Amino acid sequence: MAESRFTSLRNAFLTGMLLVAPLVVTIWALKVIIGIVGGSITPIFSPYLPEALSQLPSIVWDILTTVIALTIVTLLGYVSRLFLGQFVGAMAERFIQSIPGIGGFYNSVKQFIETFGAKDRTQFSKVVLVKFPRDGAYSIGFLTNTGQGEPHRHFAEERWAVFVPTCPSPVNGFFMYLPSSEITELHMSVGDGMKTVISCGAVLPHWTDPTTAKTALERPTATGRN
């Protein structure tokens, strides 16, 4: 019975130590930091303090100067990291641009992203397939507007605004009003359409024919026969 009570007290003590130890270590670390930083800086300007303020406990000034010093160090680190990151990024970009072949492609992709980035991608409502530049040839384009304005009063049929980019530099392209009957809307996203154009068709997004998938689901399963 006595052994059981001793074990219980020991376990309670160890549990209390586990709870108190992190707090004690934190307080000790703060005290050391304040003593080193604040204790070193406070004596420098304490002679210049007004008499009313100099009556405050030294620990108050140590804490204040420590906070100021840590804030300054943090700001310096943030500013240096910002400029260092920009410097490294600029160096890496110049290196990529200096590589024959890859540099031109990188510039085209960068210009395309800057022109039709995520914030401007909403102006492309759908990816479409159009006959261009001749009958029998097809190009991927982006549907930009289906509204009817002044130009449309000169058309005999409904026409939609389509932008057909060139590749591998899709920043340039052709803007056309095409008959809606000659525009085939695709299921791929605008992002996938951009990747396809930039890669000159080398990157083709995965696509599952909904007709085939529906047929597979409706097909009866085979059953065993006696």
ZALUM-296038 format. One record per residue (C-alpha): x negated, y negated, z; residue number from 1; residue in three letters. Coordinates in nm, 4 decimals. Layout:
N
         x         y         z  resi  resn
         X         Y         Z   NUM   Ala
...
REM end
This chain:
226
         x         y         z  resi  resn
    0.0000    0.0000    0.0000     1   Met
   -0.2838   -0.2406    0.0922     2   Ala
   -0.4675   -0.1533   -0.2302     3   Glu
   -0.1593   -0.2262   -0.4337     4   Ser
   -0.1196   -0.5680   -0.2683     5   Arg
   -0.4866   -0.6491   -0.3293     6   Phe
   -0.4537   -0.5505   -0.6941     7   Thr
   -0.1517   -0.7733   -0.7286     8   Ser
   -0.3353   -1.0719   -0.5773     9   Leu
   -0.6377   -1.0084   -0.7983    10   Arg
   -0.4255   -0.9974   -1.1117    11   Asn
   -0.2433   -1.3152   -1.0105    12   Ala
   -0.5760   -1.4905   -0.9515    13   Phe
   -0.7146   -1.3831   -1.2888    14   Leu
   -0.3964   -1.4961   -1.4615    15   Thr
   -0.4219   -1.8354   -1.2920    16   Gly
   -0.7849   -1.8660   -1.3990    17   Met
   -0.6921   -1.7962   -1.7596    18   Leu
   -0.4364   -2.0746   -1.7423    19   Leu
   -0.6600   -2.3263   -1.5664    20   Val
   -0.9892   -2.2520   -1.7446    21   Ala
   -0.8998   -2.4194   -2.0795    22   Pro
   -0.7793   -2.7300   -1.8956    23   Leu
   -1.0944   -2.7458   -1.6838    24   Val
   -1.3201   -2.6999   -1.9866    25   Val
   -1.1312   -2.9707   -2.1785    26   Thr
   -1.1568   -3.2174   -1.8910    27   Ile
   -1.5263   -3.1391   -1.8455    28   Trp
   -1.5954   -3.1869   -2.2190    29   Ala
   -1.4097   -3.5189   -2.2235    30   Leu
   -1.5985   -3.6328   -1.9147    31   Lys
   -1.9317   -3.5461   -2.0740    32   Val
   -1.8422   -3.7217   -2.4001    33   Ile
   -1.7155   -4.0309   -2.2186    34   Ile
   -2.0230   -4.0353   -1.9974    35   Gly
   -2.2620   -4.0091   -2.2915    36   Ile
   -2.0857   -4.2393   -2.5391    37   Val
   -1.9064   -4.4833   -2.3123    38   Gly
   -2.1753   -4.4816   -2.0478    39   Gly
   -2.4330   -4.5766   -2.3096    40   Ser
   -2.2302   -4.8529   -2.4758    41   Ile
   -2.0546   -5.0166   -2.1780    42   Thr
   -2.3729   -5.1594   -2.0150    43   Pro
   -2.4540   -5.3405   -2.3404    44   Ile
   -2.1555   -5.5753   -2.3337    45   Phe
   -2.0490   -5.5568   -1.9664    46   Ser
   -2.2552   -5.8687   -1.8721    47   Pro
   -2.0531   -6.0709   -2.1222    48   Tyr
   -1.7121   -5.9689   -1.9871    49   Leu
   -1.4991   -6.2237   -1.7972    50   Pro
   -1.5161   -6.1835   -1.4222    51   Glu
   -1.1524   -6.0729   -1.4010    52   Ala
   -1.2133   -5.7888   -1.6466    53   Leu
   -1.5471   -5.6884   -1.4988    54   Ser
   -1.3662   -5.5907   -1.1781    55   Gln
   -1.2006   -5.2969   -1.3541    56   Leu
   -1.3431   -4.9514   -1.2813    57   Pro
   -1.6278   -4.8552   -1.5080    58   Ser
   -1.4440   -4.5383   -1.6148    59   Ile
   -1.1829   -4.7574   -1.7876    60   Val
   -1.4464   -4.9242   -2.0010    61   Trp
   -1.6206   -4.5947   -2.0652    62   Asp
   -1.2962   -4.4461   -2.1986    63   Ile
   -1.2210   -4.7547   -2.4105    64   Leu
   -1.5670   -4.7703   -2.5640    65   Thr
   -1.5617   -4.3969   -2.6292    66   Thr
   -1.2318   -4.4265   -2.8178    67   Val
   -1.3682   -4.7181   -3.0202    68   Ile
   -1.6902   -4.5335   -3.1023    69   Ala
   -1.5100   -4.2143   -3.2070    70   Leu
   -1.2686   -4.4174   -3.4204    71   Thr
   -1.5553   -4.5920   -3.5993    72   Ile
   -1.7353   -4.2623   -3.6623    73   Val
   -1.4150   -4.1055   -3.7986    74   Thr
   -1.3527   -4.3985   -4.0327    75   Leu
   -1.7115   -4.3844   -4.1579    76   Leu
   -1.6770   -4.0129   -4.2223    77   Gly
   -1.3481   -4.0609   -4.4055    78   Tyr
   -1.4841   -4.3400   -4.6251    79   Val
   -1.8062   -4.1540   -4.7036    80   Ser
   -1.6154   -3.8349   -4.7880    81   Arg
   -1.3835   -4.0308   -5.0172    82   Leu
   -1.6668   -4.1899   -5.2116    83   Phe
   -1.8749   -3.8716   -5.2065    84   Leu
   -1.5825   -3.6748   -5.3466    85   Gly
   -1.5340   -3.9276   -5.6247    86   Gln
   -1.9063   -3.9205   -5.7038    87   Phe
   -1.9203   -3.5403   -5.7198    88   Val
   -1.6009   -3.5291   -5.9276    89   Gly
   -1.7396   -3.7838   -6.1734    90   Ala
   -2.0660   -3.5911   -6.2048    91   Met
   -1.8808   -3.2636   -6.2688    92   Ala
   -1.6570   -3.4292   -6.5283    93   Glu
   -1.9568   -3.5757   -6.7129    94   Arg
   -2.1236   -3.2331   -6.7122    95   Phe
   -1.8147   -3.0658   -6.8629    96   Ile
   -1.7807   -3.3377   -7.1254    97   Gln
   -2.1434   -3.2860   -7.2293    98   Ser
   -2.0851   -2.9198   -7.3217    99   Ile
   -2.0387   -2.8889   -7.7015   100   Pro
   -1.6908   -2.7704   -7.7961   101   Gly
   -1.5622   -2.7537   -7.4399   102   Ile
   -1.6075   -3.1275   -7.3830   103   Gly
   -1.3712   -3.2218   -7.6661   104   Gly
   -1.1089   -2.9725   -7.5523   105   Phe
   -1.1378   -3.0955   -7.1930   106   Tyr
   -1.0860   -3.4565   -7.3018   107   Asn
   -0.7792   -3.3571   -7.5041   108   Ser
   -0.6243   -3.1695   -7.2121   109   Val
   -0.7049   -3.4517   -6.9707   110   Lys
   -0.5538   -3.7128   -7.2003   111   Gln
   -0.2461   -3.4993   -7.2549   112   Phe
   -0.1940   -3.4496   -6.8817   113   Ile
   -0.2407   -3.8196   -6.8123   114   Glu
    0.0076   -3.9110   -7.0855   115   Thr
    0.2659   -3.6418   -7.0200   116   Phe
    0.1894   -3.5519   -6.6583   117   Gly
    0.4254   -3.4152   -6.3960   118   Ala
    0.5762   -3.7580   -6.3261   119   Lys
    0.6596   -3.8119   -6.6967   120   Asp
    0.7490   -3.4550   -6.7827   121   Arg
    1.1183   -3.5242   -6.7253   122   Thr
    1.1301   -3.7088   -7.0583   123   Gln
    1.0961   -3.3666   -7.2230   124   Phe
    1.4277   -3.1991   -7.1514   125   Ser
    1.3747   -2.8755   -7.3464   126   Lys
    1.1273   -2.6824   -7.5551   127   Val
    1.2576   -2.6347   -7.9085   128   Val
    1.1612   -2.4620   -8.2319   129   Leu
    1.1891   -2.6666   -8.5517   130   Val
    1.1042   -2.6204   -8.9185   131   Lys
    0.7875   -2.8232   -8.9614   132   Phe
    0.5925   -2.9247   -9.1651   133   Pro
    0.7823   -2.7388   -9.4401   134   Arg
    1.0659   -2.4980   -9.4887   135   Asp
    0.9595   -2.1532   -9.3670   136   Gly
    0.7030   -2.2912   -9.1198   137   Ala
    0.7978   -2.3453   -8.7575   138   Tyr
    0.6470   -2.5614   -8.4843   139   Ser
    0.7083   -2.5989   -8.1141   140   Ile
    0.8480   -2.9359   -8.0177   141   Gly
    1.0045   -3.1089   -7.7211   142   Phe
    1.3575   -3.2385   -7.7153   143   Leu
    1.3380   -3.5950   -7.5856   144   Thr
    1.6898   -3.7296   -7.6314   145   Asn
    2.0312   -3.6172   -7.7514   146   Thr
    2.1945   -3.9577   -7.7102   147   Gly
    2.3472   -4.1446   -8.0006   148   Gln
    2.2223   -4.4977   -8.0658   149   Gly
    2.1925   -4.7435   -8.3525   150   Glu
    1.9786   -4.5187   -8.5769   151   Pro
    2.2423   -4.2459   -8.5621   152   His
    2.5075   -4.4539   -8.7362   153   Arg
    2.3076   -4.4064   -9.0551   154   His
    2.3183   -4.0276   -9.0290   155   Phe
    2.5952   -3.8156   -9.1745   156   Ala
    2.5559   -3.5534   -8.9010   157   Glu
    2.4489   -3.5354   -8.5388   158   Glu
    2.0738   -3.5604   -8.4944   159   Arg
    1.8522   -3.5251   -8.1884   160   Trp
    1.5175   -3.6837   -8.1065   161   Ala
    1.2299   -3.4348   -8.1146   162   Val
    0.8588   -3.4816   -8.0532   163   Phe
    0.6298   -3.2320   -8.2278   164   Val
    0.2753   -3.2595   -8.0830   165   Pro
   -0.0407   -3.1798   -8.2727   166   Thr
   -0.3029   -2.9412   -8.1352   167   Cys
   -0.5526   -2.9028   -7.9861   168   Pro
   -0.5003   -3.2744   -7.9098   169   Ser
   -0.1280   -3.2880   -7.8289   170   Pro
   -0.1373   -3.6540   -7.7278   171   Val
   -0.0648   -3.7366   -8.0922   172   Asn
    0.2308   -3.5965   -8.2784   173   Gly
    0.5368   -3.6626   -8.4857   174   Phe
    0.8628   -3.8154   -8.3668   175   Phe
    1.1657   -3.7183   -8.5724   176   Met
    1.5445   -3.7256   -8.5720   177   Tyr
    1.6432   -3.3746   -8.6761   178   Leu
    1.9907   -3.2273   -8.7314   179   Pro
    2.1008   -3.0485   -8.4165   180   Ser
    2.1926   -2.7464   -8.6302   181   Ser
    1.8266   -2.7094   -8.7311   182   Glu
    1.6948   -2.7191   -8.3731   183   Ile
    1.6541   -2.3914   -8.1848   184   Thr
    1.6371   -2.4333   -7.8075   185   Glu
    1.3929   -2.2002   -7.6306   186   Leu
    1.4152   -2.0569   -7.2795   187   His
    1.0530   -2.1331   -7.1856   188   Met
    0.9845   -2.4140   -6.9418   189   Ser
    0.8329   -2.7456   -7.0484   190   Val
    0.5115   -2.6498   -6.8669   191   Gly
    0.4846   -2.3234   -7.0614   192   Asp
    0.5534   -2.5107   -7.3828   193   Gly
    0.2689   -2.7505   -7.3063   194   Met
    0.0314   -2.4597   -7.2392   195   Lys
    0.1278   -2.2980   -7.5690   196   Thr
    0.0639   -2.6176   -7.7646   197   Val
   -0.2653   -2.6989   -7.5916   198   Ile
   -0.3982   -2.3456   -7.6520   199   Ser
   -0.2835   -2.3498   -8.0180   200   Cys
   -0.0626   -2.0499   -7.9454   201   Gly
   -0.3333   -1.8468   -7.7708   202   Ala
   -0.1420   -1.8694   -7.4422   203   Val
    0.2052   -1.7226   -7.4856   204   Leu
    0.4303   -1.7217   -7.1785   205   Pro
    0.5900   -1.3953   -7.0750   206   His
    0.9423   -1.3578   -7.2072   207   Trp
    1.2056   -1.0874   -7.1720   208   Thr
    1.4735   -1.0623   -7.4378   209   Asp
    1.8031   -1.1026   -7.2465   210   Pro
    1.9829   -0.8966   -7.5125   211   Thr
    1.7429   -0.6050   -7.4670   212   Thr
    1.7596   -0.6319   -7.0889   213   Ala
    2.1412   -0.6388   -7.0982   214   Lys
    2.1513   -0.3359   -7.3292   215   Thr
    1.9184   -0.1449   -7.0984   216   Ala
    2.1415   -0.2199   -6.7996   217   Leu
    2.4591   -0.1172   -6.9818   218   Glu
    2.3085    0.2045   -7.1255   219   Arg
    2.4646    0.5088   -6.9478   220   Pro
    2.2285    0.7215   -6.7464   221   Thr
    2.1631    1.0760   -6.8599   222   Ala
    2.3303    1.3471   -6.6550   223   Thr
    2.2352    1.7094   -6.6285   224   Gly
    2.4308    1.9694   -6.8258   225   Arg
    2.4989    2.3298   -6.7335   226   Asn
REM end
